Amino acid sequence: MKVAIIGTGIMGCGWITQCAMTGNEVQCYDSNADALAKAEKTCLKLAGSAAKRLKIDDPEFGEKAVKNIHIHQNKDAFMDAAKSCDVFLEVIFEDLKLKCKVLGELLPQLPENVIFWSNTSSLNIDIMGEAGGRPELSIVTHGMNPVPLMPGVEVVPGAKTTAETVEFTRKALLEMKKAPFLAPNIPGFWVNRLLVPQMLDAVRLLEQGKIQVEDGDIGLNTSLGHPQGTFKLHDFVTTPTMLRVGLEMYQASNDPRMYPPLTLMRMVKNGEYGASSGKGFYDWSDPRNPKARDLSQYVIGTAEDMTDTLK
């Protein structure tokens, strides 16, 4: 299969790696030059991690996978290559207006038979499918992070998505060694519909001074079997992504539990994005041994605390 992927952030590189290491030809592009420059190195690292997890005894596994990846510096060259692909996969960060703008520009340039996949974690596929002009061939394929290490893929058809598109997508994902499962086209679909309110509630309890980062994650890890706990998961997802996802889900559902806590907004403003920035709910100075931070400065006890947005 031939796949065109737009977006080379951590999720984009995850999908690029997954496609490439299962023998698919991948064309990729990102308008962010820095992200594009790091793509090959990131994919090589992800392929190496996947080889260890899958116990693949081949020291050249990563290099072989990367040979299936074609990185385009120029958008026009990328779109020319995309015209011969079976699937166009969008992995742009969670901004519905931006996604629709990009899709409205790019998808009409492709042959009518090209399937459109979106890696969105919460946004309405009907809106994106209409923006791209091919709702019948549009479907969500929401992979979990990091894609090469997490088998689950949320498959969300839209109101006009054909049964043939769903079946093609299911078979293609199975061939890519993924575990696809159908989910409803509601805000957050299935996984984030349950996960995001829980994660935001944890930040609210932290904001109220009811729990500390380390205690919270130890509790979930040892009692509910969470591999890393909710605050560490925030740091991997990144606080900007959590802020966008929470706000988009709130606007779509009007559910107050989806509204992002003030602490999350303050952390984004202060550049505390998580593992990617070196500081979030944990201090990532030593990535192999992150330390839970004391975030008591974010506890809100008075009206003055709420208005003091500089801290």
SERO-4910 file (N, C-alpha, C, O; in steps of 0.05 Angstrom, whole numbers):
BEGIN
 pado doro    nc1    nc2    nc3   cac1   cac2   cac3    cc1    cc2    cc3    oc1    oc2    oc3
  Met    A     17    -24      0      0      0      0     18     25      0     40     25     11
  Lys    A      8     46    -12     22     72    -13      6     92      4    -18     95      0
  Val    A     20    105     22      7    124     40     21    151     39     45    153     41
  Ala    A      5    172     38     15    200     40      7    210     67    -16    209     75
  Ile    A     27    221     82     21    230    109     30    259    112     53    266    107
  Ile    A     12    276    120     18    304    126     19    308    156     -1    303    170
  Gly    A     41    318    166     46    321    194     68    303    204     65    278    203
  Thr    A     90    314    213    113    297    222    120    304    251    144    302    259
  Gly    A    100    310    268    104    312    296    107    284    307    111    265    292
  Ile    A    105    281    334    108    255    345     87    234    336     94    211    331
  Met    A     62    243    333     42    225    323     46    219    293     42    196    285
  Gly    A     53    240    278     58    236    250     80    216    245     78    198    229
  Cys    A    102    220    260    125    202    257    118    174    266    128    154    256
  Gly    A    100    172    286     91    146    295     77    131    272     83    107    268
  Trp    A     59    145    258     45    132    236     64    127    212     62    106    200
  Ile    A     82    145    207    101    141    185    118    116    191    122     99    173
  Thr    A    127    113    216    142     90    223    126     64    221    136     44    211
  Gln    A    102     65    231     85     41    230     80     32    202     82      8    195
  Cys    A     73     51    185     69     44    156     94     33    144     93     12    130
  Ala    A    116     46    149    141     38    135    151     11    145    161     -5    128
  Met    A    150      6    171    161    -19    181    144    -43    175    152    -66    180
  Thr    A    119    -38    165    102    -61    156    102    -62    125     84    -75    114
  Gly    A    122    -50    113    126    -54     84    111    -35     65    111    -40     41
  Asn    A     99    -14     76     85      5     59    103     28     51    121     36     66
  Glu    A     98     38     27    113     62     17    100     87     28     75     90     26
  Val    A    116    105     40    105    128     53    117    154     42    141    157     39
  Gln    A     99    172     34    107    199     26     98    218     49     76    216     58
  Cys    A    116    236     58    108    253     80    118    281     77    137    287     62
  Tyr    A    103    299     91    109    328     89     99    342    114     79    333    126
  Asp    A    112    364    121    102    381    143    111    409    136    133    414    127
  Ser    A     93    429    141    100    457    136    120    467    156    132    488    152
  Asn    A    122    453    179    142    460    199    169    448    192    173    424    194
  Ala    A    187    465    184    213    456    174    229    441    196    243    422    190
  Asp    A    227    451    221    241    437    243    231    409    247    247    391    250
  Ala    A    205    406    247    193    379    251    201    361    228    207    337    232
  Leu    A    201    372    204    208    356    180    237    347    181    244    324    174
  Ala    A    255    365    191    283    358    192    289    336    212    308    321    209
  Lys    A    272    334    232    276    313    253    262    287    247    266    267    261
  Ala    A    246    287    226    228    264    221    243    237    218    236    218    230
  Glu    A    264    237    201    278    211    196    291    200    221    289    176    227
  Lys    A    303    218    237    316    209    261    295    199    281    300    179    295
  Thr    A    272    213    283    251    204    301    240    177    293    236    160    310
  Cys    A    236    173    267    225    148    257    245    125    262    236    103    269
  Leu    A    270    130    258    291    110    263    291    101    292    293     78    298
  Lys    A    288    121    310    287    115    339    262     99    346    263     80    361
  Leu    A    239    106    335    214     92    340    215     64    329    205     45    342
  Ala    A    227     60    306    229     33    294    247     16    312    241     -8    316
  Gly    A    268     28    323    286     13    341    271      4    367    274    -18    376
  Ser    A    255     22    377    239     16    401    219     -6    395    215    -24    412
  Ala    A    207     -5    372    187    -25    364    201    -52    361    189    -73    368
  Ala    A    225    -53    349    239    -78    345    245    -91    372    243   -115    375
  Lys    A    252    -75    392    258    -86    419    232    -97    431    232   -118    443
  Arg    A    210    -81    429    185    -90    441    175   -115    428    164   -133    441
  Leu    A    178   -117    401    168   -140    386    188   -163    385    183   -184    373
  Lys    A    211   -159    398    233   -179    399    241   -187    370    244   -211    364
  Ile    A    245   -167    354    255   -172    326    285   -171    327    297   -151    332
  Asp    A    297   -194    321    326   -197    322    339   -189    295    348   -207    281
  Asp    A    338   -164    290    350   -154    264    361   -126    270    346   -107    272
  Pro    A    388   -124    272    400    -98    279    395    -77    257    399    -53    263
  Glu    A    387    -85    233    382    -66    212    352    -60    207    345    -49    187
  Phe    A    336    -69    226    307    -66    223    299    -37    219    283    -31    201
  Gly    A    310    -19    235    303      9    232    312     21    206    296     35    193
  Glu    A    336     15    198    346     25    172    330     15    149    325     30    130
  Lys    A    321    -10    150    305    -21    128    278     -7    127    267     -2    105
  Ala    A    266     -1    150    240     13    151    243     41    139    225     49    124
  Val    A    264     55    147    267     83    138    270     84    107    263    105     95
  Lys    A    280     63     95    282     63     65    255     65     51    254     73     28
  Asn    A    234     59     66    207     61     54    195     89     57    173     95     47
  Ile    A    210    107     69    200    134     75    212    154     56    236    155     52
  His    A    195    171     44    204    192     26    195    219     38    171    225     38
  Ile    A    214    235     46    208    260     59    210    283     38    230    285     25
  His    A    189    298     37    187    320     17    190    347     30    176    354     49
  Gln    A    209    363     20    213    390     30    193    409     18    187    430     29
  Asn    A    182    402     -5    164    419    -20    136    407    -21    133    384    -28
  Lys    A    116    424    -15     89    414    -13     79    405    -41     64    385    -42
  Asp    A     86    419    -62     77    411    -89     88    384    -96     74    367   -108
  Ala    A    113    379    -90    125    353    -96    111    331    -80    107    309    -90
  Phe    A    105    337    -55     90    318    -38     63    311    -50     55    288    -51
  Met    A     49    332    -59     22    327    -70     24    312    -96      6    296   -102
  Asp    A     44    316   -112     48    300   -136     51    271   -130     40    253   -143
  Ala    A     67    265   -109     72    238   -100     46    226    -88     40    202    -92
  Ala    A     31    243    -74      6    234    -61    -15    224    -81    -32    208    -74
  Lys    A    -13    234   -105    -34    227   -125    -33    198   -133    -53    187   -143
  Ser    A    -11    184   -128     -9    156   -134    -13    138   -109     -9    114   -110
  Cys    A    -21    151    -87    -24    136    -61    -53    125    -58    -71    135    -71
  Asp    A    -55    105    -42    -82     93    -35    -96    109    -13   -120    111    -13
  Val    A    -79    119      5    -90    133     29    -76    159     34    -52    161     30
  Phe    A    -91    180     41    -80    205     50    -87    208     79   -110    210     87
  Leu    A    -66    208     96    -69    209    125    -61    236    136    -38    245    132
  Glu    A    -80    249    149    -75    275    161    -69    272    191    -84    259    206
  Val    A    -46    283    199    -37    281    228    -30    309    237     -8    314    247
  Ile    A    -48    328    234    -44    356    242    -55    359    271    -74    344    278
  Phe    A    -43    377    287    -52    379    314    -82    388    315    -93    397    296
  Glu    A    -94    384    339   -123    386    342   -134    414    340   -139    427    360
  Asp    A   -137    423    315   -149    449    310   -167    445    286   -158    443    263
  Leu    A   -193    444    290   -212    436    269   -211    456    246   -212    447    223
  Lys    A   -210    482    251   -209    501    230   -184    498    212   -186    499    188
  Leu    A   -162    493    225   -137    490    210   -138    464    193   -131    464    170
  Lys    A   -148    443    206   -150    417    191   -168    421    166   -161    413    144
  Cys    A   -191    434    170   -209    437    148   -197    455    126   -202    450    102
  Lys    A   -183    475    134   -170    492    114   -150    477     97   -149    479     73
  Val    A   -133    461    110   -113    445     96   -126    424     79   -118    420     56
  Leu    A   -147    410     89   -160    389     74   -175    401     50   -175    389     29
  Gly    A   -187    425     54   -201    438     32   -182    445      9   -191    447    -14
  Glu    A   -157    450     16   -138    457     -4   -126    433    -18   -122    432    -42
  Leu    A   -120    412     -2   -104    389    -13   -121    366    -24   -114    356    -46
  Leu    A   -142    358    -11   -157    334    -19   -169    337    -48   -168    317    -62
  Pro    A   -179    360    -56   -189    363    -83   -168    358   -105   -175    354   -128
  Gln    A   -142    359    -97   -121    355   -117   -116    325   -122   -102    318   -141
  Leu    A   -128    308   -106   -123    279   -108   -144    265   -124   -166    274   -127
  Pro    A   -137    242   -136   -156    226   -150   -180    219   -133   -177    217   -108
  Glu    A   -203    215   -145   -228    211   -130   -228    185   -113   -244    183    -94
  Asn    A   -211    166   -119   -211    140   -105   -193    140    -80   -193    120    -66
  Val    A   -178    161    -75   -160    161    -52   -176    164    -26   -192    182    -23
  Ile    A   -170    145     -8   -184    145     19   -171    166     37   -147    169     37
  Phe    A   -188    180     52   -178    200     71   -180    189     99   -202    183    109
  Trp    A   -157    188    113   -156    180    141   -148    205    158   -131    221    149
  Ser    A   -161    208    181   -153    229    199   -145    217    226   -159    200    237
  Asn    A   -122    226    237   -113    215    262   -125    231    286   -116    228    308
  Thr    A   -145    248    281   -156    264    303   -164    247    327   -173    224    323
  Ser    A   -161    258    351   -168    243    375   -196    250    385   -206    238    404
  Ser    A   -209    270    372   -235    278    384   -253    293    364   -276    298    371
  Leu    A   -243    301    341   -258    319    323   -277    304    304   -272    281    297
  Asn    A   -298    318    295   -319    307    279   -310    301    251   -303    319    236
  Ile    A   -310    276    243   -301    268    216   -320    278    195   -312    282    172
  Asp    A   -346    281    201   -365    292    181   -356    319    171   -357    325    147
  Ile    A   -348    337    190   -340    364    182   -315    363    165   -313    377    145
  Met    A   -296    346    173   -271    344    157   -275    332    130   -264    340    110
  Gly    A   -293    311    129   -299    298    104   -312    317     84   -305    316     60
  Glu    A   -330    333     94   -343    353     76   -323    374     67   -324    383     45
  Ala    A   -305    383     86   -285    403     79   -267    393     56   -259    409     39
  Gly    A   -261    367     57   -244    356     36   -258    347     11   -245    340     -8
  Gly    A   -285    348     12   -300    342    -12   -304    312    -18   -311    305    -40
  Arg    A   -298    295      2   -301    266     -3   -311    252     23   -297    235     34
  Pro    A   -335    259     33   -345    248     58   -348    218     57   -346    204     78
  Glu    A   -354    207     34   -359    178     32   -333    162     36   -333    139     45
  Leu    A   -310    175     31   -284    162     33   -268    171     57   -244    167     59
  Ser    A   -282    185     76   -268    196     99   -274    181    124   -296    172    129
  Ile    A   -253    177    140   -256    161    165   -234    168    184   -211    175    176
  Val    A   -239    166    210   -219    171    231   -204    145    236   -215    123    238
  Thr    A   -177    147    237   -160    125    246   -142    137    268   -120    146    263
  His    A   -153    137    292   -139    149    315   -121    129    329   -129    112    344
  Gly    A    -95    132    323    -75    115    336    -68    125    364    -71    149    370
  Met    A    -58    107    380    -49    114    407    -19    119    407     -4    108    391
  Asn    A    -11    136    425     17    145    425     34    129    445     26    125    468
  Pro    A     57    119    436     69    120    409     58     99    391     55     76    399
  Val    A     51    106    367     37     88    349     50     61    344     37     41    345
  Pro    A     77     60    340     89     34    335     89     15    359     94     -9    357
  Leu    A     84     26    383     85     10    407     57      4    419     54    -14    435
  Met    A     37     19    410     10     15    420     -8      4    397    -12     18    377
  Pro    A    -19    -20    400    -33    -32    378    -60    -20    371    -69    -22    348
  Gly    A    -74     -8    390   -101      1    386   -104     24    366    -88     43    367
  Val    A   -124     22    349   -131     44    331   -161     47    331   -176     29    324
  Glu    A   -170     71    338   -198     77    339   -208     84    311   -197    103    298
  Val    A   -227     69    300   -237     73    273   -265     85    276   -283     73    286
  Val    A   -268    110    265   -293    124    269   -304    133    241   -294    151    229
  Pro    A   -325    119    232   -337    127    206   -355    152    211   -365    157    233
  Gly    A   -359    167    189   -377    189    190   -405    181    180   -409    157    174
  Ala    A   -423    199    179   -451    193    171   -452    183    142   -470    168    135
  Lys    A   -434    193    125   -434    186     97   -412    166     89   -410    158     66
  Thr    A   -396    158    109   -374    139    103   -386    113     93   -403    102    105
  Thr    A   -376    103     70   -386     78     59   -376     54     74   -355     54     87
  Ala    A   -391     32     72   -383      7     84   -357     -3     72   -341    -15     86
  Glu    A   -353      3     46   -328     -5     33   -304      9     45   -283     -3     47
  Thr    A   -308     35     51   -286     50     63   -279     39     91   -255     36     98
  Val    A   -299     32    106   -294     20    133   -280     -7    130   -261    -12    145
  Glu    A   -288    -23    112   -276    -50    109   -248    -48     98   -230    -62    108
  Phe    A   -243    -30     79   -216    -26     69   -198    -17     92   -175    -27     94
  Thr    A   -207      2    108   -191     13    130   -185     -9    150   -163    -11    160
  Arg    A   -205    -25    157   -201    -46    177   -180    -66    167   -162    -73    182
  Lys    A   -182    -75    142   -163    -94    131   -135    -82    129   -115    -96    136
  Ala    A   -133    -57    121   -107    -44    118    -93    -42    145    -69    -47    147
  Leu    A   -108    -35    166    -97    -33    193    -88    -60    204    -68    -62    217
  Leu    A   -104    -80    198    -96   -107    207    -70   -116    193    -53   -128    206
  Glu    A    -68   -109    168    -43   -116    153    -19   -100    164      4   -109    161
  Met    A    -25    -78    177     -4    -61    189      1    -69    218     14    -55    233
  Lys    A     -9    -92    226     -5   -104    253    -18    -87    275     -9    -87    297
  Lys    A    -40    -73    268    -54    -57    288    -79    -72    297    -87    -93    285
  Ala    A    -92    -62    318   -117    -74    328   -139    -53    326   -145    -39    345
  Pro    A   -152    -52    302   -173    -32    298   -199    -39    313   -206    -62    315
  Phe    A   -213    -18    323   -239    -23    335   -257      1    328   -248     24    328
  Leu    A   -283     -5    323   -302     16    316   -310     33    340   -314     22    362
  Ala    A   -313     59    336   -321     77    357   -341     97    345   -341    101    321
  Pro    A   -358    108    362   -379    127    353   -367    155    347   -348    163    359
  Asn    A   -380    168    328   -371    195    321   -384    216    339   -402    231    332
  Ile    A   -375    215    364   -384    234    385   -359    248    396   -337    237    392
  Pro    A   -361    271    409   -337    284    419   -320    266    436   -328    256    457
  Gly    A   -295    261    427   -277    244    442   -279    215    433   -263    198    442
  Phe    A   -299    208    416   -302    181    407   -306    162    431   -323    167    448
  Trp    A   -291    141    433   -293    122    456   -271    126    477   -277    131    500
  Val    A   -246    125    468   -224    126    486   -222    153    501   -222    154    526
  Asn    A   -222    175    486   -220    201    499   -246    210    513   -245    227    531
  Arg    A   -268    199    504   -293    205    517   -292    197    547   -304    209    564
  Leu    A   -278    175    552   -274    165    579   -249    176    592   -249    183    615
  Leu    A   -227    178    576   -201    185    587   -198    215    594   -189    222    615
  Val    A   -207    233    576   -202    261    579   -215    272    604   -202    287    619
  Pro    A   -241    266    610   -253    277    635   -237    268    659   -234    283    679
  Gln    A   -228    243    659   -213    233    682   -186    248    685   -179    256    707
  Met    A   -173    253    663   -147    268    664   -151    296    673   -135    307    689
  Leu    A   -172    309    664   -178    337    672   -187    338    701   -180    357    715
  Asp    A   -202    318    710   -210    317    738   -186    314    756   -185    326    778
  Ala    A   -166    300    748   -141    296    763   -127    323    767   -117    330    788
  Val    A   -126    339    745   -114    366    747   -130    384    766   -119    400    780
  Arg    A   -157    381    765   -174    398    783   -168    391    812   -167    409    829
  Leu    A   -164    365    818   -158    357    846   -131    368    854   -127    375    877
  Leu    A   -112    368    835    -86    380    841    -89    410    846    -76    421    864
  Glu    A   -105    423    830   -110    451    832   -123    459    858   -120    481    869
  Gln    A   -139    440    869   -152    444    895   -134    437    919   -142    441    942
  Gly    A   -110    427    913    -92    419    934    -99    393    947    -91    387    970
  Lys    A   -115    376    934   -125    351    945   -106    328    940   -107    307    954
  Ile    A    -89    330    920    -71    308    912    -45    320    903    -44    342    893
  Gln    A    -23    304    905      3    312    895      9    294    870     -2    272    867
  Val    A     26    304    853     32    290    828     41    261    833     31    242    821
  Glu    A     61    258    850     73    231    855     52    212    867     50    190    858
  Asp    A     38    221    887     18    204    900     -4    196    880    -13    173    880
  Gly    A    -13    216    864    -34    210    845    -26    188    826    -42    170    820
  Asp    A     -2    190    815      7    170    795     13    143    807      7    122    796
  Ile    A     25    143    831     30    117    845      3    103    850      1     79    847
  Gly    A    -17    119    858    -43    107    864    -56     94    840    -66     71    842
  Leu    A    -55    107    817    -67     95    793    -51     72    783    -61     52    773
  Asn    A    -24     74    785     -7     53    776    -10     27    792    -11      6    781
  Thr    A    -10     30    818    -11      7    836    -39     -4    842    -42    -27    850
  Ser    A    -59     13    837    -86      4    844   -104     -2    820   -120    -20    821
  Leu    A    -99     12    798   -115      8    774    -99     -3    750   -110     -8    729
  Gly    A    -74     -8    755    -57    -19    734    -49      0    712    -40     -9    691
  His    A    -52     26    716    -44     45    696    -13     44    693      1     44    713
  Pro    A     -3     41    669     26     38    666     42     62    675     66     59    681
  Gln    A     31     86    675     46    110    681     32    130    698     45    148    709
  Gly    A      6    128    702     -9    148    717    -17    171    700     -7    176    678
  Thr    A    -37    186    710    -49    207    694    -32    231    689    -32    243    668
  Phe    A    -16    239    710      1    263    706     24    258    687     31    276    672
  Lys    A     36    234    689     57    228    670     46    226    642     59    233    622
  Leu    A     21    215    639      8    214    613      4    242    602      8    246    578
  His    A     -4    261    619     -7    289    611     19    298    598     19    311    577
  Asp    A     42    291    610     68    301    601     75    288    574     89    301    558
  Phe    A     66    264    568     72    252    542     53    263    521     61    267    498
  Val    A     28    267    528      8    278    509     15    307    503     11    317    481
  Thr    A     26    321    523     33    349    525      9    366    534    -14    361    526
  Thr    A     15    386    550     -6    403    560    -20    419    538    -44    424    540
  Pro    A     -6    429    517    -20    443    495    -41    425    482    -63    434    475
  Thr    A    -33    400    477    -52    382    464    -76    376    482    -99    376    473
  Met    A    -71    372    508    -93    368    527   -112    392    528   -136    389    529
  Leu    A   -100    416    527   -116    441    527   -133    442    502   -157    448    504
  Arg    A   -122    437    479   -137    438    454   -159    417    453   -182    422    446
  Val    A   -152    392    461   -171    370    460   -194    376    480   -218    372    472
  Gly    A   -188    384    504   -208    390    524   -227    412    514   -251    409    517
  Leu    A   -216    433    503   -232    455    494   -250    448    471   -273    455    469
  Glu    A   -238    433    451   -254    424    428   -277    406    437   -299    408    427
  Met    A   -271    388    456   -292    369    466   -314    384    482   -337    378    480
  Tyr    A   -305    405    497   -325    421    511   -343    436    492   -367    437    496
  Gln    A   -331    448    472   -347    464    452   -366    446    437   -388    455    429
  Ala    A   -358    421    432   -375    402    417   -397    390    435   -418    383    425
  Ser    A   -392    387    461   -410    372    478   -424    390    499   -445    383    509
  Asn    A   -412    413    505   -422    430    527   -421    416    554   -436    423    572
  Asp    A   -404    396    556   -401    381    581   -381    395    599   -358    398    590
  Pro    A   -388    405    622   -369    421    639   -345    406    647   -324    418    653
  Arg    A   -346    379    648   -322    363    656   -300    366    635   -277    360    641
  Met    A   -307    373    610   -288    375    589   -273    402    589   -253    405    576
  Tyr    A   -284    422    604   -271    448    603   -244    447    617   -243    438    640
  Pro    A   -223    456    604   -196    454    615   -193    469    641   -202    492    643
  Pro    A   -180    458    662   -175    472    687   -156    496    682   -140    496    663
  Leu    A   -157    515    700   -140    539    698   -110    531    700    -94    543    686
  Thr    A   -104    511    716    -76    502    718    -65    493    691    -42    500    685
  Leu    A    -81    480    675    -71    471    649    -65    495    631    -45    496    617
  Met    A    -82    515    632    -78    539    617    -53    554    626    -37    563    609
  Arg    A    -48    555    652    -25    568    663      1    554    655     21    566    648
  Met    A      0    527    655     24    511    648     31    516    619     55    518    612
  Val    A     11    517    602     16    522    573     28    550    570     48    554    555
  Lys    A     17    570    584     27    597    582     56    599    591     72    615    581
  Asn    A     63    583    611     90    583    623    110    565    609    132    561    618
  Gly    A    101    552    587    119    535    572    124    508    584    143    494    577
  Glu    A    107    500    603    110    474    617     94    453    601     72    446    610
  Tyr    A    105    444    579     89    428    561     91    398    568     74    382    559
  Gly    A    110    390    583    113    362    589    141    352    581    160    366    582
  Ala    A    142    326    574    168    314    567    182    328    545    206    330    545
  Ser    A    167    338    525    179    350    502    194    376    508    213    384    495
  Ser    A    185    390    529    197    416    537    216    413    561    230    432    568
  Gly    A    217    389    573    234    384    596    221    389    623    232    383    644
  Lys    A    196    400    622    183    406    647    153    406    643    143    418    624
  Gly    A    138    393    660    109    392    660    100    386    688    106    401    707
  Phe    A     85    364    691     79    355    717    103    341    730    105    338    754
  Tyr    A    122    334    713    148    323    721    170    340    711    167    355    691
  Asp    A    193    338    724    218    350    714    232    328    698    239    307    708
  Trp    A    236    334    672    247    314    653    277    320    647    286    312    626
  Ser    A    291    333    666    319    338    661    335    312    656    353    312    639
  Asp    A    327    291    670    337    264    665    314    248    654    298    238    670
  Pro    A    312    245    627    288    232    616    284    203    626    262    193    625
  Arg    A    306    190    634    303    162    644    293    161    673    285    140    682
  Asn    A    295    184    686    286    184    714    272    211    721    282    227    737
  Pro    A    249    215    709    234    240    714    225    243    743    218    223    756
  Lys    A    226    267    753    219    272    781    192    288    782    189    308    769
  Ala    A    174    278    799    148    293    803    154    320    814    170    323    833
  Arg    A    141    341    803    145    368    812    125    376    834    103    365    836
  Asp    A    134    394    851    116    407    871    102    430    856    114    450    850
  Leu    A     76    426    852     61    446    837     41    462    855     20    470    847
  Ser    A     50    465    880     33    479    899     27    508    891      8    520    900
  Gln    A     45    519    874     40    547    865     15    549    848      5    571    844
  Tyr    A      5    526    838    -19    527    822    -45    521    837    -66    521    826
  Val    A    -42    516    863    -65    511    880    -82    537    882    -71    558    888
  Ile    A   -108    535    877   -126    558    879   -142    557    904   -159    539    908
  Gly    A   -138    576    922   -152    576    947   -169    602    950   -188    602    966
  Thr    A   -161    623    935   -175    648    938   -180    660    910   -170    650    890
  Ala    A   -196    681    909   -201    695    884   -176    707    873   -172    709    849
  Glu    A   -158    715    891   -132    726    882   -116    705    868   -102    711    848
  Asp    A   -117    680    877   -102    659    864   -113    655    835    -97    650    817
  Met    A   -138    658    832   -150    654    805   -142    676    786   -138    671    762
  Thr    A   -139    700    796   -133    723    778   -103    727    775    -94    742    757
  Asp    A    -87    713    791    -58    716    788    -48    696    767    -36    676    773
  Thr    A    -52    703    742    -46    685    720    -17    685    712     -9    671    694
  Leu    A     -1    701    726     28    702    719     44    680    733     66    674    726
  Lys    A     31    666    753     45    645    767     37    617    755     47    597    765
***
